[in-house]
Amino acid sequence: MTSTKPLKTPLSQANITFEPFTQDHLADGLRMSQAVQWPHRAEDWALSLSVSNGVVAMADGQVVGTALCSSFGAVATMNMIIVDADMRGCGLGRGLMERVIALGGARELRLVATADGLPLYEKLGFQATGRILQHQGIARPATPDLPVATGTTDDIARLAQMDTAASGMSRDALLATIAAGGEILTHQNGFAMLRSFGRGKVVGPIVAKDAATARALLTEAANRCAGQFLRVDLVEEHGLAGHAQDLGLDHTGTGIAMRRAQASLPARSTDFKTYALVSQALG
């Protein structure tokens, strides 16, 4: 959770109300994320909202807080959690979180926390499960050690099965939306998706049976983006950070992956792993 710079008009903390997040609030979400120097474009907000329900906090007719809950079958991700700097210390972050947790229902809840948000999330029952390493930079051309092909939207059902096996999330609709405006990279043992985001491109998810396949998919993404800005959000425990550095993608930030288990997930295959997230917002 991040706080924004104060607005020019002083805000009252006495009359905070909460409303459902709608398309009409996208411009306010973008304004707030720009104030905290997030890279999200209007299109990136729209992608998140397309698979989410959410809440906005209002004070004196202004949006002063946002939070989204993105539901993917048995799992939901909590994201786009922003509180205006003028409203810190009045419990607004907790109020937003309690409401999006309720939207998640009985699902297992996940999020990627900043150090500032960590104490609140721990109080709300989230536990740290690992670290997410943000790598970005100008991609260097390279040749993958394994063959990587270009997929099509006809592959989505098969790739979604790999994704669910790796993550426990049912994201067919999200993957289809990403594929419609981006590129699919495939290997028999995994896949990745490449799309526009923020300052340039982002590769994610990267899902694979083994590290060699994951490295090949990341290499192909860098090759296709050679000379352009590329970002990837890596799951630290799977060890691709050094390879990302070799491809020109420097480590620029670390998030804490957190989980609040409210229900047991269905049994799933452990053959596939998620090496890189779709985004820190969407898991």
C-alpha positions as CSV (number, residue, x, y, z in Angstrom):
1,M,0.0,0.0,0.0
2,T,1.4,3.4,-1.0
3,S,0.4,6.9,-0.1
4,T,0.1,9.8,-2.5
5,K,1.3,13.4,-2.3
6,P,-1.3,15.8,-0.8
7,L,-3.9,17.3,-3.0
8,K,-4.1,21.1,-3.3
9,T,-7.5,21.2,-1.5
10,P,-7.4,20.2,2.2
11,L,-9.5,17.1,2.7
12,S,-11.8,16.3,5.6
13,Q,-11.3,13.0,7.4
14,A,-14.7,13.1,9.0
15,N,-16.9,12.2,6.1
16,I,-15.3,9.3,4.3
17,T,-17.6,7.1,2.3
18,F,-17.0,4.0,0.2
19,E,-18.4,3.2,-3.2
20,P,-18.0,0.4,-5.8
21,F,-15.1,1.0,-8.2
22,T,-16.5,1.6,-11.7
23,Q,-15.3,2.6,-15.1
24,D,-16.0,6.2,-14.1
25,H,-13.2,6.0,-11.5
26,L,-10.5,4.9,-13.8
27,A,-9.2,8.5,-14.4
28,D,-9.0,9.0,-10.6
29,G,-7.2,5.7,-10.2
30,L,-4.7,6.8,-12.9
31,R,-4.2,10.2,-11.2
32,M,-3.5,8.6,-7.9
33,S,-1.1,6.0,-9.3
34,Q,0.8,8.8,-11.1
35,A,1.1,10.7,-7.9
36,V,3.0,7.8,-6.3
37,Q,5.0,7.3,-9.5
38,W,3.6,4.0,-10.5
39,P,4.2,3.3,-14.2
40,H,0.6,2.3,-15.0
41,R,-1.2,3.7,-18.1
42,A,-4.9,4.1,-18.4
43,E,-4.8,0.8,-20.4
44,D,-3.1,-1.0,-17.5
45,W,-5.8,0.2,-15.0
46,A,-8.5,-1.0,-17.5
47,L,-6.9,-4.4,-17.7
48,S,-7.0,-4.8,-13.9
49,L,-10.5,-3.6,-13.6
50,S,-11.7,-5.9,-16.4
51,V,-11.1,-8.9,-14.1
52,S,-11.9,-7.2,-10.8
53,N,-14.4,-5.7,-8.4
54,G,-13.2,-2.9,-6.2
55,V,-13.8,0.0,-3.8
56,V,-13.1,3.7,-3.9
57,A,-13.0,5.9,-0.8
58,M,-14.5,9.4,-1.1
59,A,-13.9,12.6,0.9
60,D,-15.4,15.9,0.0
61,G,-16.3,14.7,-3.4
62,Q,-12.8,13.5,-4.2
63,V,-11.4,10.0,-4.6
64,V,-8.9,9.5,-1.8
65,G,-8.3,5.7,-1.9
66,T,-8.7,2.7,-4.2
67,A,-8.5,-1.0,-3.9
68,L,-9.3,-3.9,-6.3
69,C,-10.1,-7.6,-5.8
70,S,-9.4,-9.8,-8.8
71,S,-11.1,-13.1,-8.6
72,F,-9.6,-16.2,-10.4
73,G,-11.6,-19.2,-9.3
74,A,-10.4,-20.4,-5.9
75,V,-7.9,-17.5,-5.6
76,A,-8.3,-13.7,-5.5
77,T,-5.5,-11.0,-5.7
78,M,-5.8,-7.7,-3.8
79,N,-4.3,-4.9,-5.8
80,M,-4.2,-1.2,-6.8
81,I,-4.3,-0.3,-3.1
82,I,-3.6,3.4,-2.8
83,V,-4.3,6.0,-0.1
84,D,-4.0,9.7,-0.5
85,A,-1.3,11.3,1.7
86,D,-3.8,13.7,3.2
87,M,-5.7,10.7,4.6
88,R,-3.0,8.8,6.3
89,G,-3.5,7.9,9.9
90,C,-7.3,7.8,9.8
91,G,-7.7,4.1,9.2
92,L,-8.6,4.5,5.5
93,G,-6.2,1.8,4.4
94,R,-7.7,-0.7,6.7
95,G,-11.2,0.3,5.6
96,L,-10.4,-0.3,2.0
97,M,-8.7,-3.6,2.8
98,E,-11.6,-4.9,4.9
99,R,-14.0,-4.2,2.0
100,V,-11.9,-5.9,-0.7
101,I,-11.3,-8.9,1.6
102,A,-15.1,-9.2,1.8
103,L,-15.3,-9.1,-2.0
104,G,-12.9,-12.0,-2.0
105,G,-15.3,-14.2,0.0
106,A,-14.0,-17.6,0.9
107,R,-11.2,-17.6,-1.7
108,E,-7.5,-17.7,-0.8
109,L,-6.3,-14.1,-1.0
110,R,-2.9,-13.0,-2.3
111,L,-1.1,-9.7,-2.7
112,V,2.3,-8.2,-3.2
113,A,3.2,-5.8,-0.4
114,T,5.5,-2.9,-0.1
115,A,7.4,-2.5,3.2
116,D,5.0,0.3,4.1
117,G,1.9,-1.8,3.7
118,L,3.3,-4.9,5.4
119,P,2.3,-4.2,9.0
120,L,-1.4,-3.6,8.0
121,Y,-1.5,-6.7,5.9
122,E,0.0,-8.8,8.7
123,K,-2.7,-7.5,11.1
124,L,-5.3,-8.6,8.6
125,G,-4.1,-12.1,8.6
126,F,-1.8,-12.2,5.6
127,Q,1.5,-14.1,5.8
128,A,4.7,-13.6,3.8
129,T,5.4,-16.4,1.4
130,G,8.4,-15.1,-0.6
131,R,9.8,-12.1,-2.5
132,I,9.0,-10.7,-5.9
133,L,11.9,-9.1,-7.7
134,Q,11.2,-6.3,-10.2
135,H,13.7,-6.3,-13.0
136,Q,13.7,-3.8,-15.9
137,G,15.8,-2.0,-18.4
138,I,16.7,-1.9,-22.0
139,A,16.6,-5.5,-23.3
140,R,19.7,-7.0,-24.9
141,P,19.4,-9.3,-27.9
142,A,20.1,-13.0,-27.2
143,T,19.4,-16.4,-28.6
144,P,17.5,-18.8,-26.4
145,D,19.0,-22.2,-25.7
146,L,15.7,-24.0,-26.5
147,P,13.3,-23.4,-29.4
148,V,10.5,-20.9,-28.7
149,A,7.6,-20.5,-31.0
150,T,4.9,-17.9,-31.4
151,G,1.5,-19.0,-30.1
152,T,-2.0,-18.0,-31.1
153,T,-5.3,-17.5,-29.3
154,D,-6.1,-21.1,-30.2
155,D,-3.5,-22.1,-27.6
156,I,-5.2,-20.3,-24.7
157,A,-7.1,-23.2,-23.2
158,R,-4.0,-25.4,-23.1
159,L,-1.8,-22.6,-21.7
160,A,-4.5,-21.7,-19.1
161,Q,-4.3,-25.3,-17.9
162,M,-0.5,-24.9,-17.4
163,D,-1.1,-21.6,-15.6
164,T,-3.7,-23.1,-13.2
165,A,-1.4,-26.1,-12.5
166,A,1.3,-23.6,-11.5
167,S,-0.7,-21.0,-9.6
168,G,-4.0,-22.5,-8.6
169,M,-5.7,-19.6,-10.4
170,S,-8.3,-19.9,-13.2
171,R,-7.3,-17.1,-15.5
172,D,-8.6,-18.1,-19.0
173,A,-10.3,-14.8,-19.6
174,L,-7.3,-12.7,-18.4
175,L,-4.9,-14.7,-20.6
176,A,-7.2,-14.4,-23.6
177,T,-7.4,-10.6,-23.1
178,I,-3.6,-10.3,-22.8
179,A,-3.0,-12.5,-25.9
180,A,-5.4,-10.4,-28.0
181,G,-3.2,-7.4,-27.6
182,G,0.2,-9.0,-27.1
183,E,2.4,-11.9,-28.0
184,I,2.4,-15.5,-26.9
185,L,5.7,-17.3,-26.6
186,T,5.5,-21.1,-26.3
187,H,7.6,-24.2,-25.7
188,Q,6.3,-27.7,-25.1
189,N,7.2,-27.3,-21.4
190,G,5.9,-23.8,-20.8
191,F,4.8,-20.4,-22.1
192,A,5.2,-16.7,-21.6
193,M,3.2,-13.6,-22.6
194,L,4.6,-10.3,-23.8
195,R,2.5,-7.1,-23.8
196,S,2.7,-3.3,-23.5
197,F,2.8,-1.9,-20.0
198,G,3.9,1.3,-18.4
199,R,7.1,2.6,-20.0
200,G,7.4,-0.2,-22.6
201,K,6.8,-3.9,-22.5
202,V,6.4,-6.5,-19.7
203,V,6.8,-10.3,-20.0
204,G,4.5,-12.3,-17.7
205,P,3.4,-14.7,-16.8
206,I,6.3,-17.1,-17.4
207,V,5.1,-20.6,-16.6
208,A,7.4,-23.6,-17.1
209,K,8.2,-27.1,-16.0
210,D,11.9,-26.3,-15.5
211,A,14.3,-23.5,-15.2
212,A,15.8,-24.1,-18.7
213,T,12.5,-23.6,-20.3
214,A,11.8,-20.5,-18.2
215,R,15.2,-19.0,-19.2
216,A,14.6,-19.7,-22.9
217,L,11.2,-17.9,-22.7
218,L,12.7,-14.9,-20.9
219,T,15.5,-14.8,-23.4
220,E,13.1,-14.8,-26.4
221,A,11.1,-12.0,-24.8
222,A,14.3,-9.9,-24.4
223,N,15.3,-10.7,-28.0
224,R,12.0,-9.6,-29.3
225,C,12.3,-6.4,-27.3
226,A,16.0,-5.7,-28.0
227,G,16.7,-2.0,-27.6
228,Q,13.4,-1.4,-25.9
229,F,12.3,-1.1,-22.3
230,L,11.3,-4.4,-20.8
231,R,10.1,-5.3,-17.3
232,V,9.6,-8.7,-15.6
233,D,8.4,-9.5,-12.0
234,L,10.3,-12.6,-11.0
235,V,9.5,-15.1,-8.2
236,E,12.8,-15.0,-6.3
237,E,13.0,-18.6,-5.2
238,H,13.1,-19.9,-8.8
239,G,16.4,-18.2,-9.5
240,L,16.1,-16.2,-12.8
241,A,17.4,-12.9,-11.4
242,G,20.9,-13.4,-12.6
243,H,19.7,-14.4,-16.1
244,A,17.5,-11.3,-16.2
245,Q,20.6,-9.1,-15.3
246,D,22.5,-10.7,-18.2
247,L,19.7,-9.6,-20.5
248,G,20.0,-6.0,-19.4
249,L,17.2,-6.1,-16.9
250,D,18.4,-4.6,-13.6
251,H,16.9,-5.3,-10.2
252,T,14.9,-2.2,-9.3
253,G,12.6,-3.2,-6.5
254,T,11.4,-5.9,-4.2
255,G,7.9,-6.8,-3.1
256,I,6.7,-9.2,-0.5
257,A,4.4,-12.0,-1.7
258,M,1.6,-12.6,0.9
259,R,-1.2,-15.0,1.3
260,R,-4.3,-15.2,3.5
261,A,-5.7,-18.7,3.2
262,Q,-9.4,-18.9,3.8
263,A,-10.2,-22.2,2.0
264,S,-8.2,-25.2,0.8
265,L,-7.3,-25.0,-2.8
266,P,-8.2,-28.0,-5.1
267,A,-5.4,-30.5,-5.6
268,R,-3.3,-29.5,-8.6
269,S,-0.3,-30.7,-10.5
270,T,3.1,-29.5,-9.3
271,D,4.8,-30.0,-12.7
272,F,4.6,-26.4,-13.6
273,K,5.9,-23.3,-11.7
274,T,5.3,-19.6,-12.1
275,Y,8.7,-18.0,-12.7
276,A,7.3,-14.5,-13.4
277,L,4.0,-12.9,-12.5
278,V,1.5,-11.5,-15.0
279,S,2.0,-8.4,-12.8
280,Q,2.3,-7.6,-9.1
281,A,-1.4,-6.7,-9.2
282,L,-2.7,-9.8,-10.9
283,G,-0.3,-12.5,-9.6
